[in-house]
Amino acid sequence: MEDFRLFTSLRYDPALLRVPHEGITDAGWNQKPSVFYMLDFHRDRLQRAATHWGWASAIEVIAGDEGLKRLEEYLEGVVADLAGVPHRIKVELSRDGVLSHQKSPVAETPLDNLFPEYLPRPGQEGPSAQTGSGRAPFKTPEYEVLVDSQHTAKSEFTHYKTTRRAMYDGARARAGLAPVDRKEVLLFNDQDGSVMEGSLTTCYFWRDGKWVTPVVPREYTADQGSGGNDGTTRRWALERGLVAEQNVKASSLVDDEECWISNGVRGFMFGRVKLDMSEK
């Protein structure tokens, strides 16, 4: 049962050092100069997962202020040779408390898409034509958001982020997605057909006059929530009131409806739902 590791994927980006000087006042961890996007939330998700499985050695490595500092120092060593180019850093944590990593370059992302003050409602333009005040994320590039053709069983491996990824890899394979595609596929659960999350992202839909994201309890229970992951950007958006929790049935999705997706590497991204109309 322990033949897996915990992991989180985060953004390394020297542009994050501009946050304190760009008038962004609610950036959390990144309010202090840091090249790591929401690092404290990434640590927290690793610690919650380690606690769930009772991995005492792993908890000891990352817990508390010392653990957060230890993780930051580890990452500083990882990025020392990256010459200032933004990268995705996949940090893995084993049961015995060993940190490891993988890294790959990622595209530039505007700070407004990393730290939005609101998500534009459907039909509302992004920051170039907004009528209100505050930072809005750009709606380009646009992602095509598909729906998996099969349901997925809720489990502790969909609630916590681990290297057991067969359910996500399977959904991406069924949708024919390649890593470079500006596409995402939504998973839905086998209990009531509620959307769980995207294969690589949290998802947000416009319902009842607000943006909502599928319900995820803080700790895993088989009978509560959609079955998805409590992502870092999801937590950030909920804590700041950009979105609310609400179950969203896959059957309620409408072809071409606007949505948002997010993750700890690329921030908030605009999308449109694309249904397989041949099955209608």
C-alpha angles and dihedrals in degrees: 000000000000096000091114141071133221117243146176130190118219140175124252109197129153088207086075088073087073093063097095090049099045098069092259105143105169103052097122111204091012092057084088115058106276133146091209118088113233092335094169091056090050090052091048093054091050091049094049090052093046089050092051091056095038095240098166097178092051092048091051092055097055107023124115130355091311092053092049091050090048090053091048092051091048090053092047087060091048094054099038093105100041096098094223096299114141112251141182109237116198107200117197127194122197128209091257092053101259116148120212134166152197125205137195134169120262135193125269112270126198114245088236088065091050097046109022120173090209141355114243111247119240111294093017117117125234127253097303092067105017117142097202132058130263137060115304124186119247114255093219133120094040121213127214108228114204131185122236116249092223133048123245127223116241113240144148086269091062093043095050125041111246139151089261095099104150094119092053095041089050093052091050092048092050089051092047094236123167122200092251095050119112087225137106133192124216122222120212127195131250096232106063104350095254120157110255104186142290122287090254103008150049112249132218128196133188108246131158093354098310143072112263135187127201116275116262121177117222092244126034119265123163095224101047135071134004095291097249134124127275095234126197097243089042090057090046092052094046095048090052096046097245090127142010133218118258135148112252118197116219087226090063094061116111125209111259095009114151119248141160130232129189145181141172094265105045103022118214120354131186119235146170125219113242115195126196095249091186087076093054 
